[in-house]
Amino acid sequence: MTADYDTLAKTIAALTEGETDEIALMATVACEVHHSDDRFDWTGFYRVTEPGLLKIGPYQGGHGCLMIPFDRGVCGAAARTGEVQLVPDVDAFPGHIACASSTRSELVLPVRNASGDIIAVFDIDSDQADAFSQTDAQVLTAILSQTFAG
């Protein structure tokens, strides 16, 4: 099953309409995205809880790392640079943090609030190599923007 992004975007918009609590929004997005596509093995948020530090937020899948500094791993790179990280082979990414040994590829998207501040990163791991495309990145970035930045 591959994500039907049009339906996913509409479902998330309907479920989150009027909601302002970031944790509630993150929990809903993580659940809906995780169950939308068989490629998505772990789907969740790492929240910016203090300068230079991410802590695990709502997610679907096995255990994740509890905290990730901005200077480590794919999630840290997304938070530090504010840029999407599309990694076809995590073993080739310098400083990759193996929170789960099954992860082969990863897509991490910065999450911004209405002021443009990075409040979290949205991390999707796959147990398949080269599982993600630019289309995945673009559509999911738009969904996150609609949900968190209004």
Helices and strands as residue ranges (DSSP letters): H 5-16, H 22-34, E 42-50, E 53-60, E 67-69, H 73-81, E 85-87, G 90-92, E 105-112, E 118-126, H 134-144, I 145-149
